[in-house]
Every structure is written in structure tokens, then in C-alpha cells.
Amino acid sequence: MIPITVVEFGPEEERLVLEVLRSGRVAQGPLVAEFERRFAELTGVRHAVAVNNGTTSLIASLQCLDLQPGDEVITSPFTFAATLNAILEAGATARFADISPDDFNVTAATIAERINDRTKVIMPVHLFGQIAEMEAISSLAAEHGLRILEDSAQAHGSTLGSRAAGSYDIGSFSFYATKNLTTGEGGMITTDDDELADRLRILRNQGMRARYDYAMIGQNYRLTDLQAALVLPQLDRYAGIVETRGANASRLSEGLAGIPGLVTPVELPGRGHVWHQYTVRITADANVTRDEFVEKMNEAGIGAGVYYPRLAFDYDAYRDRDDVIVDPTPVAERIAGEVVSLPVHNHLTADQIDEIIGTARTILGDAR
Ligand SMILES: *Cc1c(COP(=O)(O)O)cnc(C)c1O
């Protein structure tokens, strides 16, 4: 089997974890602080605040914006459930803008259609590792006095020009086991807003500014040094990891070019894709359906997967709720029926890439 993700740690991680174990300082400590410093550097912001997972980082960010019931957050319907769950947990109302078929992300134009008097936050999701058109979205937010929360859970270090995902106002990241960088479970909020960063640090630690000095109602959202020990060595290697993922994506796109009914993903001009997923589309003119394609790939031992088969709001749990407003998003609806992600991770061999390409070509009746 060629798996879609491989979670692998090296001797540096083992050494650092052992160091933390022997120190006895297994809760939040100096390694978390070091992780924050280095992640702020990667993202090009003044502050990075570590929390216990990516969903928490979205929730905490929204909680610090003091949203009132009925305040609306505009996001993508083509995302993981956490994006929507966080909006609802923060007590706000979710509204959905359509996506572009080119990068699978919301655009300034589709967001603009949803802005109204109740809109408070724009929450793009940088899906599969490619940043959305943040310059245009940022201008739109400024024009309407809105905050931006970038769900960058899949886009650590993705860039638009010289600017990274998570640097446009508030950025939220996940370090879940299968993300490009991992602490097992973990999250991070990035911002240049001094006051927001201060509030986030207090919020994550039971609302305490200093010991038993409660400045607000808080939570326990802390990450631990044991978790930070896993990711610090990955940060040293991260540029190389992204380069390998990019090279694998290029090889896949070269090999899969010109197959009727298969559309390969593109890195748009000016953007730095970090290839969290390599996602093709199986369109109506293919000789098999998307689901048949996935099944046949899996039967042939290739870990192809569908992210995401349905739009976020399209489950019973979200139906008939006043805080989930569903407008038509026809592009997202079509794309959800077409996508298939193929292995692109940095542990793939050249032979495995050839096998992925050859198998896809055979299934789609275009063997060479
Ligand atoms: C992974 C992910 C999250 C949530 O992160 P967790 O660390 O699993 O809580 C949020 N949004 C998107 C788009 C994700 O892929």
C-alpha cells in the first residue's frame, strides 16, 4: 500500500522528547516558547500563541473578537468540519461563499456577495496547502471594516508574493498528526495585533495574567513541551519537506497530464503552495465515476482519498439552524463530487510516483 500520509519522527525528535521527559517539565514551558518564536518567524508576524489543537485556535481567535449572537462569519463550505464547528462554538452565525475551481478557495468576489450589516469576520480556508487570494480579500475586509481569520490548518508557510498564510490579520494553524508539521495534537494563532495576542495568552491559561490574577474568564488551551519537542526538529527540515512535496507534485502533474476526465491541481502565479494534499478532479467526461476511481486506486494499493465528499453544512447536525445560513454555492457543490487526493508526501519514492501515475492512467483508459 502507498499510504496518503506517513507520520515519521527522526532521532532529533527522540532526543528532544527524552530531554523533556528527563527534565520533568512536561507541561507548557520553554520549548513551547521556542516553538512560538520560531513559528512567528516562519509566518512573518510579531506574535504566535500556541494552543492545544487547531480547532481551539479557531475558537480562541473568535472568542477574542467578542462576537455577539447573530454576528456573521463568512467562510468556505468546502472545508473540514472544524471550521464550521468553531464558528458555532464561538456563538456566531456561519455564512458560506462559493469557491474557485482553480485553488478550491473562497475569493474576494464570492465573499463580497455575502457581506451584509451583520458580517464581522471573513474566514478563508487555505485548502490543501495553497493560500487564497489574500491581497484582494484583505482589501475587501479593510473596505468593510471586517476582521480576517485565516484557517491555515493545511497551509503552514504557504505564500502570496513575500507574505505567508496567517500574516494578514489573525492566522490559525493545526499540528494534528497528518498536517505538514505535527505535534500529534496542537494549534497556533499568529497575529501582529499586540492586544489580541495578549488576550489569547490570558484566555488559554484560565484567564490569568499572573498567578491567581484573573483578568477574564479563561480556559485551559495550553500546549505542552512534550508536544513542542516533536515539532522543533521538523521546523529545521521544513523548507526541504515543502521542496520535496512540490517536486512530487510536479512529477505527478507531468505524468497525469492530458488524461481525458482528469484535471491536475495548479500552483497559481505568485503563490507558494505547500502541497498538504495533491488533489485532482475526476470530471464528467472521465470513463469512470469519481467514486469508482477511488475504489480502483485503493484496490490497486494506492491510498487515494476524498477531502471532502460533502460540503461542511450538508449534514443533519447543521440543518434547520438559525446560525447556519446556506446560500447557493454551485461551484463548491460540483467540486465536492469531483475531488480525489493522491499521495504527495515527502517519503514517496520515484517508483511509487510512477506507480500512482500508471495506475491512474490504466483506470482512466489512457495507459501509455
Ligand atoms: C485540521 C483542520 C482543522 C482543525 O485542526 P485540529 O488540530 O484537528 O483541531 C481546522 N481546519 C482545517 C481546514 C483543517 O484541515
The ligand as a Gaussian input file, in Angstrom:
#p B3LYP/6-31G(d) Opt

LIG

0 1
 C       -7.151000      20.024000      10.616000
 C       -8.031000      21.165000      10.344000
 C       -8.617000      21.930000      11.363000
 C       -8.626000      21.532000      12.814000
 O       -7.439000      21.217000      13.377000
 P       -7.349000      20.188000      14.597000
 O       -5.951000      20.398000      15.060000
 O       -7.600000      18.830000      14.057000
 O       -8.345000      20.590000      15.624000
 C       -9.322000      23.075000      11.012000
 N       -9.478000      23.434000       9.737000
 C       -8.970000      22.711000       8.724000
 C       -9.175000      23.183000       7.327000
 C       -8.241000      21.552000       8.984000
 O       -7.744000      20.839000       7.968000

